[in-house]
Amino acid sequence: MPFEDYRAYLDAVEGIGELKLVRGADTKSDIGPITEITAWSPEHPLILFDDIAGYPAGWRIAAHSFDSYQRMRLIHGFPDGLRGRALTLWWKEKLDNYVPVPPRMVDSGPVLDVVQTGDEVDLTQFPAPLWHADDGGPYLATGGASILRDPDTGRLNVGCYRGMLYDRNTLGHHLAGGHNGQVIRDKYFERGQNCPVVISLGNDPAFTLAGAENVGFGTSELEYGGFLRGAPFELVEGPHTGLPMPATAEVVLEGEILHPDHEDKRLEGPWGEGAGYYASAFAQPPVRVHACYRRHDPIVLGEPTLRFRNRGAAGGFAQTARRWHLLERSGLEGIRGVAQSGPYLVISVKQHYSGHALRIADYAMAGLADRPPRYLVLVDDDIDPYNPALVNWAISTRVDPAAQVHIGRDRWCNVVNPAGLTPAKRVIEDYTIGTMIIDACKPFRWRFDWEKMFSHSDIPEQLRAQTAEKWADKLGPLITAPKPA
Ligand SMILES: Cc1cc2nc3c(=O)[nH]c(=O)nc-3n(C[C@H](O)[C@H](O)[C@H](O)COP(=O)(O)O)c2cc1C
């Protein structure tokens, strides 16, 4: 169901009983900790902070917008009860039938209720929390999304990038290496130009979710977001940059990422990353904000990264579905299932020839829908990749590590995980790291011998059923329980 704007979404969230209003919290010492500890419980409510100490009533921060099964249902519209593999498959089939829904340009919208330009711009008017105790400063942009235009192709790109508040008209903006935003920004820099940008701080949930998905270079998140939303986004043209901005947004900042020859880089961070560590502060080109557009009583989205955020029973299905969809589009035969299981991406494969499973793994390791998985596990098609016990059984019994573990080196990664990122690599901003493919498939070359040498010792289903029937009176539920899948 398309939501007109974030407020319509909030009404729907309230309607399903998942909205919690918190009044009187402080940006320095309350909002960050409340957001963190409430994120640990499964299916926690959306928290709306109002009457924030030192800010006008009605200037709100909304946290946990996407953190429950029912809230994801509101946005994606999947049938109640779908979980795990069925839910991933449901979204994958949508992606298989993807039809871009292009945005519509309009002349006006509520985001233009208040327009401030030049010296009137004052970013400190917005509540910007210290989300984690040792962050380098308050962060204003954590849950919205930014739009940039590729200067080579003219295509628009949307991404969620955090923004640290420096002063009245300057923000830090973290465009991680390898994300399309970074590539586009640096194309401007190579031309000696600043990079135009608009940063939305609060918007229809489909806008943030489309921005957060790695849809591939050149594919428009604006069109994908329209598909996700079920209706085109309405956009107004920003007069300073010519970039479009969501007409129904809560707040939009329009400006430029400054070329390092025009203005010195500034330290961005430290920031409490989702991996559970502070990454150090890095010099980044700052954003100079030329204009600020907002509603009278804006709602700023707050989605700080948190180590133990529990996104509820639906968490992660969209990215897994996209990886599965892209893998199938490779034209490679035999892909039976794709799942995220703990730290592993697991792919189940029906092998048809020697080298088949690793060929699929090599394709997945290109980093479909974001960075390559650090650990990729290949399993045969008798293993449900959604069942961790079976995946672990395959790893334990079908892998000779000396032959079936393949290490990749210097693969695309980021700064947030300390593993493998030596101090020397950090200095030169080399965020590459190793990867591992665990080929837990029965080796294809053994296909004529494996079953003879190692037939399964589990009780056959027929014997289990016979035994259950014969001994039902004496043993009851002890033996009638189905065999664990
Ligand atoms: C709440 C949130 C915050 C994020 N913060 C950042 C960030 O600060 N920097 C970044 O590069 N990616 C961040 N990401 C991930 C990117 O938005 C995501 O990978 C996106 O697909 C990148 O888009 P791009 O490849 O078009 O640049 C964040 C995602 C979410 C949902």
The ligand as a Tripos MOL2 file, in Angstrom:
@<TRIPOS>MOLECULE
LIG
   31    33     1     0     0
SMALL
NO_CHARGES

@<TRIPOS>ATOM
      1 C1         20.2180    3.4770    8.1150 C.3       1 LIG1
      2 C2         21.3370    3.2130    7.1400 C.ar      1 LIG1
      3 C3         22.5270    3.9020    7.2320 C.ar      1 LIG1
      4 C4         23.5430    3.6870    6.3070 C.ar      1 LIG1
      5 N1         24.6850    4.4170    6.4040 N.ar      1 LIG1
      6 C5         25.6020    4.3360    5.4140 C.ar      1 LIG1
      7 C6         26.7060    5.2290    5.3880 C.ar      1 LIG1
      8 O1         26.8810    6.0560    6.2750 O.2       1 LIG1
      9 N2         27.5740    5.1470    4.3480 N.ar      1 LIG1
     10 C7         27.4020    4.2490    3.3390 C.ar      1 LIG1
     11 O2         28.1840    4.2450    2.3860 O.2       1 LIG1
     12 N3         26.3860    3.3570    3.3600 N.ar      1 LIG1
     13 C8         25.4700    3.3950    4.3600 C.ar      1 LIG1
     14 N4         24.4060    2.5500    4.3600 N.ar      1 LIG1
     15 C9         24.3000    1.4980    3.3310 C.3       1 LIG1
     16 C10        23.9600    2.0970    1.9840 C.3       1 LIG1
     17 O3         22.9260    3.0200    2.0730 O.3       1 LIG1
     18 C11        23.5680    1.0150    0.9870 C.3       1 LIG1
     19 O4         24.5810    0.0640    0.8660 O.3       1 LIG1
     20 C12        23.2460    1.5960   -0.3590 C.3       1 LIG1
     21 O5         22.8280    0.5730   -1.2260 O.3       1 LIG1
     22 C13        24.4090    2.3380   -0.9820 C.3       1 LIG1
     23 O6         23.9260    2.9270   -2.1500 O.3       1 LIG1
     24 P1         24.8490    3.2790   -3.3940 P.3       1 LIG1
     25 O7         25.6180    2.0470   -3.7660 O.co2     1 LIG1
     26 O8         23.8530    3.6840   -4.4200 O.co2     1 LIG1
     27 O9         25.7640    4.3750   -2.9840 O.co2     1 LIG1
     28 C14        23.3760    2.7340    5.2790 C.ar      1 LIG1
     29 C15        22.1840    2.0200    5.2020 C.ar      1 LIG1
     30 C16        21.1790    2.2580    6.1190 C.ar      1 LIG1
     31 C17        19.8870    1.4990    5.9930 C.3       1 LIG1
@<TRIPOS>BOND
     1     1     2 1
     2     2     3 ar
     3     2    30 ar
     4     3     4 ar
     5     4     5 ar
     6     4    28 ar
     7     5     6 ar
     8     6     7 ar
     9     6    13 1
    10     7     8 2
    11     7     9 ar
    12     9    10 ar
    13    10    11 2
    14    10    12 ar
    15    12    13 ar
    16    13    14 ar
    17    14    15 1
    18    14    28 ar
    19    15    16 1
    20    16    17 1
    21    16    18 1
    22    18    19 1
    23    18    20 1
    24    20    21 1
    25    20    22 1
    26    22    23 1
    27    23    24 1
    28    24    25 2
    29    24    26 1
    30    24    27 1
    31    28    29 ar
    32    29    30 ar
    33    30    31 1
@<TRIPOS>SUBSTRUCTURE
     1 LIG1         1 GROUP 0 **** ****
